[in-house]
Amino acid sequence: DRVLVRIKDLTVDKADEEVWVRGRIHTSRAKGKQCFLVLRQQQFNIQALVAVGQHASKQMVKFAANITKESIVDIEGVVRKAYQKIGGCTQQDVELHVQRIYVISSAEARLPLQLDDAVRPEVEGEEDGRATVNQDTRLDNRIIDLRTSTSQAIFCLQSGICQLFRETLIRKGFVEIQTPKIISAASEGGANVFTVSYFKTSAYLAQSPQLYKQMCICADFEKVFCVGPVFRAEDSNTHRHLTEFVGLDIEMAFNYHYHEVVDEIADTLVQIFKGLQERFQTEIQTVSKQFPCEPFKFLEPTLRLEYREGVAMLREAGVEMGDEEDLSTPNEKLLGRLVKEKYDTDFYILDKYPLAVRPFYTMPDPANPKTSNSYDMFMRGEEILSGAQRIHDPQLLTERAKHHGIDLEKIKAYIDSFRFGAPPHAGGGIGLERVTMLYLGLHNVRQTSMFPRDPKRLTP
């Protein structure tokens, strides 16, 4: 009749209590008439002692020592205060004195990778010659890799980002919507789309919920957001590109100026950063043990620079680039470092991009025909959101689509949605995996995608 107790709740407050715990055998070490086990649940673990005595025979000690690593067991025992802190365990002040142990599911003796190797910082492995696990091995054996304390912490924190995103926007009066992922035309007018067979014709996997978010604004929803998969058929084998990722998308009508939307999105991200600091310190510290990183810094209100100011900072640092040239990845990172040095923030907005480098639906700046009412947001010098005021006038939208060489027939339904009265509006799309990666200071987006898809990986 006992209730299962979580390892993270086994503290000195539970000392001398009889408990029932389920977990995985992380390590086992027999020593004479004793066997020391480390029992693990997610990112938490505790030392368990099986010793010959009133509740354990020699056979039981031998049985415990022979349970294979990663097997799932139930343990009944008593929580005891430790005489000295137990290194290597999250629960350092108590240990579990085992009375009964049951194997619920036995793991094979040979593991494709060792979890201790998978959580070892690369620098430590290089210094003392111990093994570390490379990325491909991790991803080929993702089920095992996801059991590490680091992976558990990463994806708990990522879940928190989604939770905080929803909480914040719902509190701001937004409505969550679900948009089609099978569409009749490329979302952004580009060629980098996945084509799928659709009965007697072809369709595409959505590059973005962009067009449908806007249709909802035209349908008087005023403020909408969605969380869902986004597909990009780009043959980009970089540290930050995936062919499928999770988009956190926002769209909103505004009254006077598109900066109303920019400020709303920026504040949403700030609330997420603050929520992560308050609720997920354990996860942040767990990840930083393997991947040390400076704490993420941000300002309130968020720093907003115009594109021309960013270009001026880069030129001052010796970069040669034109006024209407898009930022390359190296220049993005350099600008991020320059902004950090000058303003002491890892998060900032770059506003008023050149019109020539933005999609067809981007509203031109009425004060300057070469710039646009568009913006990107950056974390640690890398873009995590691209957004703009959208063209809500069908005639201007048609002209811009023609200018970009887009087949008007394929986006007819989109343009038609603005013919019956559309409020001025703006929005943007955030990459969930990038936000997680950059907040934690990780070096590859595949670390923050549970089962990543890129040009070379389609399994597991």
N, C-alpha and C positions, 0 to 999 in steps of 0.2 A: 504493500500500500504506500510505500515511500514515493515521494515526488523527485524526479530527476533534478539535480542541482547543477547550475552552470559553473564551469571552472572559474570564470571571472568573478563569481560571487563568493568563492572560497577564500575568505580573509580571516584575520584573527578573531573577528566577531563570531565566526562559526566554530572556534576552537572547542574541542571535546564533543562536538555534535556528530551523530551518526548520519551519514549521507549516502546517496546513491548517485553515481556519476557515470555518464557515457562519454567515451572519447576514443581517439586513436592512439595506439602505441607509437610514440615518437622514437624512443630509444629504450633499451633494456640492458641492465648490467648486473650479472650475478656475482656475489661476493660471499663465499662461505655459506652460511645459513640464511643469507638475505638476498633479495633481488630488488634492485632499484629500477623503477619504471618512470618514464616521463610520459604523462598522459596529456593529449592535446585536443583542444577544441578551437577551431578557427585560429585566431592569433594569440590565444591564451593557453598556458600549459602549467602543470603542477607535478611535483615529484610524488610518486606513490611508492610506499615501502611494503614489500611482502617479506615477513620474517617468521622463522619457525617459532611457534609459541602456541598459545591457547587457540588461536583462530587459523593457524596455518601449519601444515605439515611440510616435511622435506619435499614430498612429491608435489605439493602445491607450489613451493618455491621454484622447483625445477620446471613445472608446467608454465609458470609465469615467465621464466627466463627464455623459454622456447617459443613464445608467441611471436609471430613474425611482425616486423615493423609495418605500420600502416593498417594493421588489423583493428577492427572496431570492437571494443570491449565494454562491458558494464562492470563497474566496481562498486561493491558495498564496503564501506569502511568508516573510520573515525578521523575527523580533522584534528591534527595536532600542531601546536605551535612549534616552529623550528628553533633549535638551539642557536643557530647562526643563519644568516641569509643564504638562500639557495641560489647560487649563480646559475645562469642559463635558463631560469624559469621566470615567467611573468609573476607567478605567485611565490614570492621569495620568503614570506614570513610564516608560511604554513606548509605542511605536507600531509599526505593522505596515507593512513595506516590501514592496509587492506585486510578485510575479513573474508570476502568472497570475490571471485573474479570469474566472469562468464565471457566467452568469445562469441560475439554476435555475428561477425563476418570476418573470415580469415583472409589476409592478403597473401599473394604469392611471395615467395622468399626473395626472388630477384626483382628489384625495382629498376625502372629505366633511368632514374636519377635519384640522388640522395637529397632529401630536403635540407639538410644542414649545408650541403654544397650550394644549393639553390638560393640560400639567404645570405651567403657569405659575401661581403663587399669585395669587389674585384681587386681593389688595392691590397687588401689583406691576403687574398689568394696569391697575388703576384709576389708579395714580400716573403711569405713563408712556404711557398711551393705547394700549398693546398689547392684542391680542385675547386673551380667555379663552373657554372653551367652556362653555355652559350645560348643565345636567343633561339636559334632554330631547334635545339634540343628541347628547350622549354616549350616552344609552341607545338612541336611534334608530340609532346607528352603533356598537353595542357592540363589534363585532369589532375595529374600529380602536382604540376607547377602551381595550380590555383590553390592548392592546400597550404602553401607556404604562408607564414605570418605576414610577409610583405604583400603578397597578392591578395590575401584576405583583407588587409587594411586598405589597399588601393580600391578594391571594388565596394567595400563598405562606404568609403568616402565618396566614391562616384555615385552610389545610391543616394547619399546625402545631398549631392549637388542637384540631382533630379527632384528630390523632395523639397529642397529649399527653393528651387526654381518655381515649382508648382505653388508652394505656400505663398511666396512673395507675390506672384502674379495674380493669384486668386484674391489675395488681400487687396490688390490694386484694382480689382474689378474686371479682370480679364476672364474670358471664357475659353476653356480648353476644347479644341476641335480635333477631328481626325480627318486626314486628307488622303486621296487615292495615291497609291504608289505605282499603279499601272496607268500610264497616260498616253494620249494620242499624239503629242508633240513634245519635243525637247523643251524642258522647263525654261532654260536660259538661252535658247536659240543656238546652242553650240553643237559640236559634233561628238563630244565626249559622253555619249549616252549608251546604255546597254539596250540593244534591241531584242525583243522577245516575240515569239510567235503568238498571235492572238487570233485563234480560229482561222479565218480565211485572209487575215491581214496581219500587219505588224503593229506592235505597240512598243513603248519605252518604259524603263524603270525610272522613276522620278529622280531628277537631280536635286530637287528642292520642292517643298510644299508652296513655294512662292506664289504661283498663280492662283491657287485655291485660297490661300490666306487673303489675298486681295479681293477675290470674289466674295468672301465672307464680310469684308469691310463694306463692299458695295451692297451687301444684303443687310446692312445696319447693325452688325454685331459690335462695331466700334473698337473693341479691344479683344484680340484673340491670340492664343498660343497653341503650339503643338509639340509633342515629343515623339519622334519616330525615325525610322531608317531613311537614309539618303544614299543614293547610288551615283558614283562618278566613274566612268570608264576611262580614266586617265592612267596611262602607263608610267606612273610616277613611283619610282622605288626609293622614296626618301624617308627620313625619320618621322615625317609628320603627315604623310598622305596614306589614305586607305581608299579602297574601292567601295566600301560600305561603312558608314559611320552613323552615329546617332545625332540627329539634329534637334537642337532646342530653338524653336522658331517663334518669333514675335511679330505681330503686325498691329498697327494702331492708327486710328484716325486722329487728326490733331486740329486745333482751332486756329492758331495764328502762325506757327512756325514749326518746321520739322525738328528743331532742337527740343521741342516738347517730348518727342519720341526718343531722341538720343539720350536725353536726361533720364527718361524712364527706364530705358534698357541699361544704362550705366548704373543707375541706382539698384536695379535688380541684381546685377553682378556683384555690386558692393555688398548687398544683403547676403548673397551666397557666401562671399569671402568671410564676412563677419560670422555667419552661422557655422561655417567650417571651423573657424578658430574656437568658437564657443563649444561646439558639440563633438568635434572629432580630433581633439588633441592626442588621444591615445593612438589613433590611426596615423596621424601625422608623424608622431615620434617613432612609431614602429617602422614606417617607410624610411625615415631619415637615418635609422641605424644601418640600413644597407646602402642607401643612396643619400649621403649627407648633402644638405642644401640650405641656403640662407632662407629664413622665413619670408613668405610672400608679403610684399609691402604695397599698400594702396592709399590713395588720398580720398578724402570726402569733403567737398564734391570732387568728382573725378577730373583729372587734368585733361583739357581738350586743346589740341594744337591744330592749326590749319596745315594742309598738305605743304603749302609753300614754306611754312616755318620749319617743317621737318626737312624739306629739301635744303633749306639754308643751313641747318645744323649739319647735314651730311657734307655739304660743300665746304663748310668751315673745317670739317675733319679731313678734307682732301679728296672727297668723292666727286667724280665728274658725272653729272646727269642732267638731262633736259627738264624743262618745266613740266612737260606733258608725258614724261616717262614714268612707267609704273615702278614700284619698289621691287627690287630683286630680293631674294631670301637673305643674302649676305648684308644688303643695305638695311633690311628690316631689323636684323639682329644688331647691327651697328647702331642704328637709331635708338633701339631699345636701351643699349648701354649708355648712349649719350643722354637720353632722357633720365635714366636712373641716376647718373652722375649729377645732373643739373637739378632735378626735381625730387629725387629720392622716392620714386614710385616704380613699381613693376607693372602697373596697369594704367593705360592712357588711351585716349581717342585721337585719331587723325581724321580731320574733317576736310571737306571741300576738295575731293579728288578730281583730277583732270577728267573731263567728260569722255575723252577718247579711250580711256582704259576701263570704262564701266559698261554694264549690260544695257541693252536697248531700252529697257523700261525705266532707266534712271532719269530723274527730273534734272534738266539743265539748271544751272544757277542763273536766275534772272538778271543778276548784276554783272555776270561775266560769262559769255558764251563758251569759253574754253574750260570752265570748271563746272562741277555738278554738286547737287545737294546730296552728297554721299559721304560715307564714313566707314572706317574700319576701327576695331578695338583690338588692343594688343596686350598680351601677358608675357613678361620676360622677353620682350623683343620679337614675339611671334604672333601673327594674326589669329584671333580666335572668333572674330565676328566680322562679317561684311554686310553692310546695309546701306539703305538710301531712301530718300523720298521717291515714291513711285509716280510715274506719269498717270494722272487720272483723267486726262482729256483724250478721247479716242482719236481725234484728228492728229494731235501731236504724237501720240503713241504709234499710229500708222506710219507717220513720216519717219520716226526713229527706227521702226522695224525695217522699213525699206532701206534706210541708210546702212543698217547692219546686214542687209542681204537675206532677211528672213522671209520664208514663204508665208505670205499673209493668210492663205487658206488654212494653214496648219494651226494658226493662233486666232482664228476667227472668233471662236467662242470666248476667248480671253478678251479680245478687243471689244466684242459686243457687250460684255458685262459692264463696260463703262458708259454705254450709250443711254442708260436710263437713270443717270444721276449718280455720281460717285464723289464722296468727300475726299479732300486731300488727306493723304496717309503716308506712312513710312514704316519701316520694320527692318528686320535683320535675321540672320541665321547663325547660331553658335554651334561649334563642334564640341560635343560633350567630352570625347576622348582627349581632345587638345586641352580643354580647360583642366581636366584632371591631371594630365601630363605636366602642364606648365605650372599649375598651382603647387604640385609636389616637387617640381624641379627635376623631373625624370628626363631621360635622353631619347626615348623612342615611344611613339604613339601606340605601338603594338603592346607595350606594357600595360596600357590602360584600355585596350580593347579585349574583351573576354575571349572571343574567338575571332581574331583579326582576319580580314579579307584584303588582300593586296594583289597586284598583278601576278605574283608567284605563289600565292597560297589560297587554296580553296577548301582545305581540311585542317584540323578536324571541324 
